[in-house]
Amino acid sequence: MARRSLFLIIVNICLLWSLSACKSTPESALSLALSVEGNRPLPPLRMQVTDIRPQNHLVQIRQGRQPAEFATSAQPLGSLISDAVNRTLNIQPESPQTLHLKVDRALCEVQQSLTRHEAICEVILIAQSEGPRGELTKTFSRRRTREGQLAVSLKDLEGDLSDLFSATINSALNDSGMEQWLNSQADILQNQPR
């Protein structure tokens, strides 16, 4: 009987330990604020945004042998980016010309000790457009590092990610090669016989 009780105790301890290997940050989810500016004249587009990352967290904090802590976005990234871009561009769901933004990477990796932290934040977007002449795909990325005393501030990381997303989206929308491609495809579509 004692062996069976000991066995059950060991099984329960192992189960609890495995369940605690990952934990979410107890604070609230990150609220990103994007500032998107389209400075180049683009034709009407059908817009699609997809988050293709294998995980949905934006922040991963590691401290020694403790379980990693994670923080996610309060709003799905696809919706957040779509809303920001829709306020800037001429988006028409019926347009034959598409612009597809894919979130390939969006992560702040933080190494934290009792006295210091170091964070590397990176955002990678893939912009893809299809038209009568084929397809154009370009990758845009931004990176920022942060280090400091004591624990990292999620508010600081929230600001870093907001800035990185805004800069990366603006790079894609204001890229001269992307502008030329989109406008040339629009010209072809306008000159096609109906």
C-alpha positions in Angstrom: 0.0 0.0 0.0 2.8 2.4 0.9 4.5 1.7 -2.5 1.3 2.5 -4.3 0.9 5.8 -2.4 4.5 6.7 -3.1 4.0 5.9 -6.8 0.9 8.1 -7.0 2.7 10.9 -5.3 5.6 10.7 -7.8 3.2 10.6 -10.7 1.4 13.7 -9.5 4.6 15.6 -8.9 5.8 14.7 -12.4 2.5 15.8 -13.9 2.5 19.1 -12.0 6.1 19.8 -13.0 5.4 19.1 -16.7 2.3 21.4 -16.7 4.3 24.2 -15.2 7.0 24.1 -17.9 5.4 27.1 -19.7 3.4 29.9 -18.3 1.8 33.0 -19.6 2.7 36.3 -18.1 0.1 37.2 -15.5 -0.2 40.8 -16.6 -2.6 41.7 -19.4 -2.0 41.1 -23.1 0.0 43.7 -25.1 -2.0 46.5 -26.7 -0.1 47.5 -29.8 -0.7 50.9 -31.4 0.3 51.1 -35.1 1.0 54.3 -37.1 0.8 53.5 -40.8 1.4 56.1 -43.4 1.1 55.5 -47.2 3.1 58.3 -48.8 3.1 56.8 -52.3 0.0 56.7 -54.6 -1.2 53.2 -54.9 -4.1 51.8 -56.9 -7.2 50.3 -55.3 -6.3 47.0 -53.7 -7.8 44.0 -52.2 -6.0 43.5 -48.9 -5.3 40.3 -47.0 -3.2 39.9 -43.8 -2.1 36.5 -42.5 -0.2 35.6 -39.4 2.0 32.6 -40.5 4.0 32.4 -37.3 4.1 28.9 -35.6 3.3 30.5 -32.2 1.0 33.3 -31.3 3.0 35.0 -28.5 4.9 38.3 -29.0 7.2 38.2 -26.0 9.2 35.3 -24.5 11.0 36.0 -21.2 13.5 33.5 -20.0 15.1 33.7 -16.5 17.6 31.0 -15.6 15.9 27.6 -15.2 12.5 29.0 -14.5 9.7 28.3 -17.0 9.5 30.8 -19.8 6.9 33.5 -19.6 4.9 34.6 -22.6 2.8 37.6 -23.6 0.4 37.8 -26.6 -1.4 40.6 -28.4 -4.7 41.8 -27.1 -6.0 41.9 -30.7 -5.1 39.3 -33.4 -2.2 40.7 -35.5 -4.0 40.2 -38.8 -6.9 42.4 -37.6 -4.6 44.9 -36.1 -2.6 45.3 -39.3 -5.7 45.2 -41.6 -7.3 48.0 -39.5 -4.2 50.2 -39.7 -3.7 49.7 -43.4 -7.4 50.1 -44.3 -7.2 53.6 -42.8 -4.3 54.5 -45.1 -4.8 52.8 -48.5 -7.7 52.6 -50.9 -8.9 49.1 -50.1 -11.7 47.7 -52.3 -12.7 44.1 -51.7 -13.7 43.7 -55.3 -10.4 44.9 -56.8 -8.7 42.3 -59.0 -5.3 43.4 -57.6 -4.2 41.9 -54.3 -1.7 42.8 -51.7 -1.1 40.1 -49.2 0.9 40.9 -46.0 2.2 37.9 -44.1 3.5 38.2 -40.6 6.5 35.8 -40.7 8.1 36.8 -37.4 7.1 39.1 -34.5 8.9 38.3 -31.3 10.8 39.9 -28.4 13.1 37.4 -26.9 14.2 38.4 -23.4 17.0 37.0 -21.3 16.6 38.1 -17.7 18.7 37.7 -14.6 18.1 39.1 -11.1 20.0 42.4 -12.0 19.8 42.8 -15.8 17.8 42.1 -18.9 18.6 41.9 -22.6 15.8 41.9 -25.2 16.0 41.4 -29.0 12.8 42.3 -30.8 12.2 41.5 -34.5 9.4 41.9 -37.0 9.5 40.3 -40.4 6.7 40.9 -43.0 6.4 39.4 -46.4 4.5 41.5 -48.9 3.1 39.6 -51.9 1.1 40.9 -54.9 -0.4 39.0 -57.7 -1.3 40.5 -61.1 -1.6 39.8 -64.8 2.3 39.7 -65.1 2.8 37.3 -62.3 3.8 37.8 -58.7 6.1 40.0 -56.7 7.2 39.0 -53.2 9.4 41.2 -51.0 10.5 40.8 -47.4 10.7 43.7 -45.0 12.2 43.5 -41.5 13.1 45.7 -38.5 15.0 44.8 -35.3 15.7 46.5 -32.0 17.7 45.5 -29.0 17.2 46.7 -25.4 19.1 46.1 -22.2 18.8 47.5 -18.8 18.8 47.0 -15.1 16.4 44.7 -13.2 13.3 43.2 -14.9 12.2 44.2 -18.4 9.1 46.4 -18.6 6.3 44.9 -20.8 5.2 48.5 -21.6 8.6 49.2 -23.1 8.4 46.0 -25.2 4.9 47.0 -26.2 6.3 50.3 -27.4 9.2 48.6 -29.2 6.8 46.2 -31.0 4.4 49.0 -32.0 7.3 51.0 -33.5 8.8 47.9 -35.3 5.4 46.9 -36.8 4.7 50.5 -37.9 8.2 50.9 -39.5 8.0 47.5 -41.2 4.5 48.1 -42.6 5.5 51.6 -43.7 8.6 50.2 -45.5 6.4 47.8 -47.4 3.7 50.4 -48.4 6.3 53.0 -49.3 8.7 50.7 -51.2 9.4 52.2 -54.7 9.7 48.7 -56.2 6.3 47.7 -54.7 4.7 50.9 -55.9 6.0 50.5 -59.5 4.8 46.9 -59.5 1.3 47.7 -58.2 0.8 50.7 -60.5 2.1 48.8 -63.6 -0.4 46.0 -62.8 -3.2 48.5 -62.4 -2.3 50.0 -65.8 -2.4 46.5 -67.4 -5.8 45.8 -65.8 -7.2 49.1 -67.0 -6.1 48.6 -70.6 -7.5 45.0 -70.8 -10.5 44.7 -73.1 -13.7 44.0 -71.2 
